[in-house]
Amino acid sequence: MSLIPMTVQGAEALRIELNELKSVKRPAVIQAIAEARAHGDLKENAEYHAAREQQGFIEGRIQDIEGKLSNVQIIDVTKLPNTGKVIFGSTVTILNLETEEEMTYRIVGDDEADIKNNLISVNSPIARGLIGKVADDVANITTPKGVVEFEIVDVKYL
């Protein structure tokens, strides 16, 4: 199995979620199943079936997170020499040359990506087009609207 790149913050967020699932949600759903079971006939007991379904989701998510954490490659960009190149974990400010719109993104792992918080996956078309470039380079990135030219304004290793 290949290693999964992740930032320090992303790995910590997964560990927190795993702890929450194991110490809070799992015991709560076990209690809900026990209470629903006490109500009698399980065939027509909607609370029981809902709790069992929730238990399946929780157990699946626990396995998923444990699997990812066992294959994680944590990359702390602050400990790398700042060469000015766009790499995994770097924060990049780009300028859309057509619209003159400036955007700042941080390149993160797939599980950490959240466009609303300007976190883009290393496997996204924008990130793939930016990786390896330096400030003042122009990247031609294929988007659903066609090829868009972005100029790299700044690269930070935060």
Buried (B, 14 or more C-beta within 10 A) or exposed (E): EEEBBBBBBBBEBBEEBBEEBBEEBBEBBEEBBEEBBEEEEEEEBEEBBBBBEBBEEBEEBBEEBBEBBEEBEBBEBEEBEEEBBBBBBBBBBBBBEEEEEEBEBBBBBBBBBEEEEEBBBBEBBBBBBBBEBEBEBEBEBEEEEEEBEBBBBBBEBE
